[in-house]
């Protein structure tokens, strides 16, 4: 079996603003999971991280971007919840599109560099 068939390229994509990470694969996954679960705490649980970490990363994203990404709904008889704002949904969509393009480019360049092994 050719070596190029047993190797696979990987990379980690993130976006910074003023030297601070504002979006990354993990952070965008957190946003998408908040949208799916309707809750920051449920998203943290699904991603197997502490609630405090999820909350801190969300706060860092919002402060760094200067945008509200998640609408938080206060608890009550029916409980609280969270959902992405239009800006949050748009950033998830844009980041995922960029990541897909970068992955496709990486795969193409990987084949050019290692396809003959």
C-alpha positions as CSV (number, residue, x, y, z in Angstrom):
1,X,0.0,0.0,0.0
2,X,1.4,3.4,-0.9
3,X,2.5,5.6,2.0
4,X,0.3,8.4,0.8
5,X,-2.8,6.2,1.4
6,X,-1.9,5.7,5.1
7,X,-1.1,9.4,5.8
8,X,-3.8,12.0,6.4
9,X,-3.2,15.8,6.8
10,X,-4.8,17.8,9.6
11,X,-4.8,21.4,10.7
12,X,-6.4,23.5,13.3
13,X,-8.1,26.7,12.1
14,X,-8.8,29.7,14.3
15,X,-9.4,33.4,13.8
16,X,-7.9,36.1,16.1
17,X,-8.7,39.7,16.7
18,X,-6.0,41.9,18.3
19,X,-4.1,38.7,19.2
20,X,-7.0,37.0,20.9
21,X,-8.8,33.9,19.6
22,X,-12.4,34.8,18.7
23,X,-13.4,31.8,16.6
24,X,-12.0,28.3,16.3
25,X,-13.2,24.9,15.3
26,X,-13.9,24.1,19.0
27,X,-15.6,27.4,19.7
28,X,-17.8,27.2,16.6
29,X,-18.7,23.6,17.6
30,X,-19.8,25.1,21.0
31,X,-22.0,27.6,19.3
32,X,-23.6,25.0,17.1
33,X,-24.1,22.7,20.1
34,X,-25.8,25.5,22.0
35,X,-28.1,26.0,19.0
36,X,-28.8,22.2,18.9
37,X,-29.4,21.8,22.6
38,X,-31.0,25.1,23.4
39,X,-28.8,25.5,26.4
40,X,-25.3,26.5,27.3
41,X,-25.2,23.9,30.1
42,X,-26.5,21.1,27.9
43,X,-23.9,22.1,25.2
44,X,-21.1,21.9,27.8
45,X,-22.3,18.5,29.0
46,X,-22.5,17.2,25.4
47,X,-19.0,18.5,24.7
48,X,-17.8,17.0,28.0
49,X,-16.5,20.3,29.4
50,X,-17.3,22.3,32.5
51,X,-20.1,24.8,32.2
52,X,-17.7,27.5,33.4
53,X,-15.3,26.8,30.5
54,X,-18.2,27.0,27.9
55,X,-19.4,30.2,29.5
56,X,-15.9,31.8,29.5
57,X,-15.3,30.9,25.9
58,X,-18.6,32.3,24.9
59,X,-17.9,35.5,26.7
60,X,-14.5,35.8,25.1
61,X,-16.0,35.3,21.7
62,X,-18.7,37.9,22.2
63,X,-16.3,40.5,23.8
64,X,-13.6,39.9,21.2
65,X,-16.0,40.2,18.2
66,X,-18.1,42.9,19.8
67,X,-21.2,41.0,18.9
68,X,-23.9,39.1,20.8
69,X,-23.8,35.5,19.6
70,X,-26.2,33.9,22.0
71,X,-29.5,35.0,23.4
72,X,-29.9,33.8,27.0
73,X,-33.3,33.1,28.3
74,X,-33.8,33.4,32.1
75,X,-35.0,30.4,34.0
76,X,-38.4,30.2,35.5
77,X,-41.2,27.6,35.7
78,X,-40.2,26.2,32.3
79,X,-36.5,26.6,32.8
80,X,-34.0,28.8,31.0
81,X,-32.4,28.4,27.6
82,X,-30.2,29.8,25.0
83,X,-30.2,30.2,21.2
84,X,-27.9,31.7,18.6
85,X,-28.6,35.2,17.4
86,X,-28.7,35.8,13.7
87,X,-25.1,37.0,13.9
88,X,-24.1,33.8,15.8
89,X,-25.7,31.6,13.1
90,X,-24.1,33.6,10.4
91,X,-20.6,33.3,11.9
92,X,-21.0,29.5,12.4
93,X,-22.1,29.2,8.7
94,X,-19.2,31.4,7.5
95,X,-16.5,29.7,9.6
96,X,-17.7,26.2,8.6
97,X,-17.6,27.3,4.9
98,X,-14.1,28.6,5.3
99,X,-13.0,25.5,7.2
100,X,-14.4,23.3,4.4
101,X,-12.5,25.3,1.8
102,X,-9.3,25.1,3.8
103,X,-9.7,21.3,4.2
104,X,-10.3,20.9,0.5
105,X,-7.2,23.0,-0.3
106,X,-5.1,21.0,2.2
107,X,-6.2,17.7,0.7
108,X,-5.3,18.9,-2.8
109,X,-1.9,20.2,-1.7
110,X,-1.3,17.0,0.3
111,X,-1.8,14.9,-2.8
112,X,0.6,17.1,-4.8
113,X,3.2,16.9,-2.1
114,X,2.8,13.2,-1.0
115,X,0.8,11.5,-3.8
116,X,3.9,9.8,-5.3
117,X,4.9,8.0,-2.0
